[in-house]
């Protein structure tokens, strides 16, 4: 009874190969899905970093424009009172011929107000900061202090995803370099052209980008799931065809004169 033992071993090998193929396909699809999810996470961080850079660059352009004009005059109001840090600047406060009181707004003053408006409208946080701030409110938090020290060491940008007010934010800081236009207000503090005066910190909330990313990841998971099912079906069907082919081959051998496949009455058995 050698033939039945050989036949049993053949089916065992086929079953093992089929199971191994199904397992490898599952692992392959799973790894590809994990790679796609990791890429999506990196893309979210890159998009947040791009937004932070864009916000900084707009701040830098506004500051440069205001500085190039030596500051701008705006009506005195509760939100824009005369700055005590500009008290030594000539003509900080002027009056129009009609009697309207105006006060000088320099780049830092303008930037602070723009940051407050951006936070209210879009949730974007901005902060002018320095290791030696003239205005106490410009002192940096722990992350900003580390970033400022890195800028002092020559870094041109510092960024990372951090917790801020119980929410994840992309935080980015770039340096503020003293220019000729800055000396109108900062010369008295010993600043010179080219000095590092501090930095502007920008914080972009990650929540909106992560929500969009989760929707994309769900679509990726669905697509990979369908591909996995198709692959599983194809492997299974292929295995069934291979099994039938093997049985037909054994049956053909029996028909050609092999007597091991007969029943008790000696009748040849056709494989089912």
C-alpha positions in Angstrom: 0.0 0.0 0.0 2.7 2.5 -1.0 0.6 4.6 -3.4 -1.9 5.9 -0.8 0.9 7.1 1.4 2.5 8.9 -1.5 -0.9 10.5 -2.4 -1.4 11.7 1.2 2.0 13.2 1.3 1.4 15.0 -2.0 -1.8 16.6 -0.8 -0.1 17.6 2.5 2.6 19.4 0.5 0.0 21.1 -1.7 -2.1 22.2 1.4 1.0 23.5 3.1 2.1 25.4 -0.1 -1.4 26.9 -0.3 -1.5 28.0 3.3 2.0 29.5 3.0 0.9 31.4 -0.2 -2.1 32.8 1.6 0.0 33.8 4.6 2.6 35.5 2.5 0.0 37.4 0.5 -1.6 38.6 3.8 1.8 39.7 5.1 2.6 41.4 1.8 -0.6 43.4 1.7 -0.3 44.3 5.4 3.2 45.6 4.9 2.2 47.7 1.9 -0.7 49.1 3.8 1.5 50.0 6.8 4.0 51.6 4.5 1.1 53.7 2.9 -0.1 54.7 6.4 3.4 55.8 7.4 3.8 57.8 4.2 0.4 59.5 4.9 1.6 60.4 8.4 4.8 61.9 7.0 2.8 63.8 4.3 0.6 65.3 7.0 3.6 66.6 8.9 5.2 67.9 5.7 1.9 69.8 4.8 1.8 71.3 8.3 5.4 72.4 8.1 4.7 74.0 4.7 1.8 75.9 6.2 4.0 77.1 9.1 6.7 78.2 6.7 4.1 80.1 4.6 2.8 81.8 7.7 6.3 82.8 8.7 7.2 84.1 5.3 4.0 86.3 5.1 4.9 87.7 8.6 8.4 88.4 7.3 7.1 90.3 4.2 4.7 92.4 6.3 7.4 93.2 8.8 9.8 94.2 6.0 7.2 96.4 4.4 6.4 98.2 7.7 10.1 98.5 8.5 10.9 100.0 5.1 8.5 102.8 5.9 9.8 103.3 9.4 6.5 102.1 10.8 3.0 103.1 10.1 0.5 105.4 11.8 -2.9 104.0 12.9 -5.7 105.6 14.9 -5.3 105.3 18.7 -7.9 102.8 20.1 -8.4 100.5 22.9 -6.8 97.7 20.9 -4.0 99.8 19.6 -2.8 102.2 22.3 0.5 104.0 22.1 3.3 101.5 22.7 5.4 102.3 25.8 8.3 100.6 24.1 8.4 103.4 21.5 8.2 106.3 23.9 11.8 107.4 22.9 10.9 107.4 19.2 10.4 110.9 17.8 6.8 111.6 16.7 5.5 108.4 18.2 2.1 110.1 18.5 0.8 112.7 16.0 -2.5 114.5 15.4 -4.1 115.0 12.0 -5.3 118.4 11.0 -8.8 117.3 11.8 -7.8 116.4 15.3 -7.6 112.6 15.0 -4.9 111.0 17.2 -2.5 108.6 15.5 0.2 106.4 17.0 3.2 104.7 15.4 3.1 101.0 14.9 6.4 99.3 14.3 7.0 95.8 12.9 6.8 93.9 16.2 3.7 95.8 17.3 2.0 95.0 13.9 3.1 91.4 14.0 1.6 90.8 17.5 -1.7 92.2 16.3 -1.7 90.1 13.1 -0.9 87.0 15.2 -3.8 87.7 17.5 -6.1 88.0 14.5 -4.8 84.8 12.9 -5.4 82.9 16.1 -9.0 84.1 16.3 -9.8 83.5 12.6 -7.7 80.4 11.7 -6.3 78.9 14.9 -2.7 79.7 13.7 -0.5 80.8 16.6 2.4 83.2 16.1 4.8 84.6 18.7 7.8 87.0 18.5 10.3 85.8 21.1 13.8 86.3 22.2 16.2 85.0 24.8 16.6 88.6 26.0 13.2 90.1 25.3 12.5 93.8 25.6 8.8 93.1 26.2 8.3 90.5 29.0 5.4 88.9 27.1 7.8 88.0 24.4 9.7 85.6 26.6 9.6 82.1 25.1 8.2 78.9 26.5 10.3 75.8 27.0 10.1 74.7 23.3 10.8 78.2 22.0 13.8 78.6 24.4 15.4 75.4 23.0 14.7 76.6 19.5 16.2 80.0 20.1 19.4 78.4 21.5 19.5 76.2 18.3 19.2 79.3 16.2 22.1 80.9 18.1 24.2 77.8 17.2 23.6 78.5 13.5 20.3 76.6 12.7 18.1 78.4 10.2 14.9 76.5 11.1 13.7 74.4 14.0 10.4 72.4 13.7 8.7 69.5 15.4 5.2 68.2 16.3 4.4 69.1 19.9 1.5 69.3 22.4 0.2 72.8 22.8 -2.9 73.5 24.8 -3.9 69.8 24.8 -3.7 69.6 21.0 -1.0 68.6 18.6 0.7 71.4 16.7 3.4 71.7 14.1 5.7 74.2 15.8 8.3 76.0 13.7 10.7 78.9 14.4 13.0 80.9 12.1 15.4 83.7 13.1 14.9 87.4 13.1 18.0 89.2 11.8 18.6 92.9 12.5 18.4 95.0 9.3 19.1 98.7 8.8 15.4 99.5 9.0 15.2 97.8 12.4 17.7 100.2 14.0 15.1 103.0 14.2 13.7 101.3 17.2 16.4 98.8 18.3 19.6 100.9 18.0 19.2 102.1 21.6 19.3 98.5 22.8 22.7 97.9 21.3 21.5 95.9 18.2 23.7 96.0 15.0 22.9 95.0 11.5 23.2 91.2 11.1 22.6 90.5 14.8 20.2 87.7 15.8 17.4 89.5 17.7 15.3 86.4 18.3 12.8 84.5 16.2 9.2 84.1 15.2 7.5 81.0 16.4 4.5 79.7 14.3 2.2 76.8 15.5 -0.2 75.1 13.1 -2.9 72.8 14.5 -2.6 69.3 13.2 -6.3 68.3 13.8 -7.7 69.5 10.4 -4.9 67.8 8.5 -5.2 64.6 10.6 -8.9 64.4 10.0 -8.4 64.5 6.2 -5.6 62.0 6.6 -7.8 59.6 8.5 -10.4 59.7 5.7 -7.6 58.9 3.2 -6.3 56.1 5.4 -9.8 54.6 5.6 -9.9 54.7 1.8 -6.5 53.1 1.5 -7.5 50.3 4.0 -10.7 49.6 2.0 -8.7 49.4 -1.3 -6.0 47.2 0.2 -8.7 45.0 1.7 -10.3 44.5 -1.6 -7.0 43.7 -3.2 -6.3 41.2 -0.4 -9.6 39.5 -1.0 -9.0 39.2 -4.7 -5.5 37.8 -4.1 -6.9 35.3 -1.6 -9.6 34.2 -4.0 -7.1 33.8 -6.9 -4.7 31.8 -4.7 -7.5 29.6 -3.5 -8.9 29.0 -7.0 -5.4 28.2 -8.2 -4.9 25.8 -5.4 -8.1 24.0 -6.2 -7.2 23.7 -9.9 -3.8 22.4 -8.9 -5.4 19.8 -6.6 -7.8 18.7 -9.3 -4.9 18.4 -11.8 -2.9 16.2 -9.4 -5.9 14.0 -8.8 -6.5 13.6 -12.6 -2.9 12.7 -13.1 -3.1 10.0 -10.4 -6.3 8.7 -11.9 -4.6 8.6 -15.4 -1.7 6.6 -13.9 -4.3 4.1 -12.5 -5.9 3.9 -15.9 -2.6 3.1 -17.5 -2.1 0.0 -15.4 -1.5 1.0 -11.8 -3.7 -1.4 -9.5 -3.4 0.5 -6.3 -6.5 2.6 -6.8 -9.0 -0.4 -7.0 -11.8 -0.9 -4.4 -12.5 -4.3 -2.7 -14.2 -5.6 -5.8 -11.3 -4.6 -8.1 -13.2 -1.7 -9.7 -11.1 1.4 -10.7 -12.1 4.5 -8.7 -12.5 7.8 -10.6 -11.4 10.8 -8.5 -14.1 13.1 -7.3 
